[in-house]
């Protein structure tokens, strides 16, 4: 996994718009795209070398709660340290 800045070349390579990358983090690979909380969950899973973060999405309602939490953080990130 590689973390890259959201620049024009990266967006063009993966077919993302500036608006999409301004609103959410993305994990992309050929044929798959994850945004927001799912992207963070995938990144954490890869970084830890564990499927545990991804297993959480199987818990009923977890995805909805994770998306709401991600949206709140994204809206308020300018207030966070």
N, C-alpha and C positions, 0 to 999 in steps of 0.2 A: 504494500500500500504506500502511496506517496501523497503527501499533502501539498497541494499547489495553490497559488493565489488565483483569484478569480480575474483573470485577464482575458482580453479578447481572443487570443489564440486558444486558450483552454476552453472557453465557452464555445467557440466555433467548432473545435474538435469534437465536443460532446453534444452539440446542438442545443445549448442552453442560452437563454437570453440574459441580458444584464439585470432585468427585473427579477428573474428566477434566482440568480445567484446573490442578489442583494437581499432577498427575503429569507433564504434558507441555505444551510450547508448541504452539499451534495456528495454522494458517493456514486460514481459511475464506472461502468465497465461495459465492454461490448454486449449489447442486448439487455442490459439492466440499468435502471436509474432509481436511486433512493434519495429522498429529500427530507429535510427536517430531522425529527426524532429518529426515524428509521435509519437515516444516514449516520447519525451519531452512534446509534446502537451498533450498526455494522462496523464503523470505525473502531469502536471500543472492543468489539469482539475480535477483530483482526489484531489490534494492538495487544490484547491480553492473550491471544492464541487460544481463546475459549469460545464455545458456542453459547455460553450462559446468557450473555446479553440478548442474543437473538431468541432464546427460549422464552424470555419474558413476553415476547409478542404473541405467544400462544395462550397466555393467560387472558381470559375474557375481560375485555374492557381496558387492558393495559395500553394498547395502541392509542386508544382515544385519550387516555389520561396523559400519556407521553407526548402526544401531539399538542394537547392543550398547554402542558408545561413548557414545551419547546416554543410555542407561539408566544407565551407570556415572556419568556426570557428574550426572545428575538425582539419583541416590542420594547422591552425595557433595558436592552443591553447597554445603552448609553449611560444608564444609571449604575451599572454594576462595576465593581473594581476590576 
